Amino acid sequence: MAKKCDVCGRGSTKDASRSHSNIKTIKRQYINLQVKKIGGKKLNVCAKCIKTMAKKKK
């Protein structure tokens, strides 16, 4: 399963953890993916898209 939003295509980003001695360690920051039923299909949707869809619904 890919860790990407099926609606907007947003995925993970790279970030660096810095130790006390300033050594850089690359880490991944994953987005908040949730499985939602949209149009009868189960999709992986990020929380940002869910909030936007709720706002447009009103």
C-alpha positions as CSV (number, residue, x, y, z in Angstrom):
1,M,0.0,0.0,0.0
2,A,1.5,3.3,-1.1
3,K,1.5,6.0,1.6
4,K,0.0,8.7,-0.7
5,C,-3.4,10.4,-0.7
6,D,-5.7,9.1,-3.5
7,V,-7.4,12.5,-3.8
8,C,-4.6,15.1,-3.9
9,G,-1.5,12.8,-4.4
10,R,0.3,14.2,-1.4
11,G,2.9,11.9,0.1
12,S,5.7,11.7,2.7
13,T,8.4,14.3,3.1
14,K,12.0,14.0,4.2
15,D,13.3,15.7,7.3
16,A,16.5,15.6,9.4
17,S,16.8,14.7,13.0
18,R,19.8,16.6,14.5
19,S,21.7,15.2,17.5
20,H,23.5,17.2,20.1
21,S,26.7,16.9,18.1
22,N,24.8,18.2,15.0
23,I,24.9,14.8,13.2
24,K,22.1,14.7,10.6
25,T,19.9,11.6,10.4
26,I,17.3,11.5,7.6
27,K,13.8,10.5,8.6
28,R,10.4,10.4,6.9
29,Q,7.4,12.4,7.9
30,Y,4.3,10.5,6.9
31,I,1.0,12.3,6.3
32,N,-2.1,11.4,8.3
33,L,-3.8,8.9,6.0
34,Q,-7.2,7.5,6.8
35,V,-9.4,5.0,4.9
36,K,-12.7,6.6,3.9
37,K,-15.5,5.5,1.6
38,I,-16.0,8.1,-1.2
39,G,-18.4,7.3,-4.0
40,G,-18.7,3.6,-2.9
41,K,-14.9,3.1,-3.1
42,K,-12.5,2.8,-0.2
43,L,-9.8,5.4,-0.6
44,N,-6.7,6.5,1.4
45,V,-7.4,10.1,2.1
46,C,-5.3,12.6,4.0
47,A,-6.8,14.5,6.9
48,K,-6.3,17.8,5.1
49,C,-8.5,16.5,2.2
50,I,-11.2,15.3,4.7
51,K,-11.3,18.7,6.3
52,T,-11.5,20.4,2.9
53,M,-14.3,18.1,1.7
54,A,-16.3,18.8,4.9
55,K,-15.9,22.5,4.4
56,K,-17.1,22.4,0.8
57,K,-20.1,20.3,1.8
58,K,-21.5,23.1,3.9
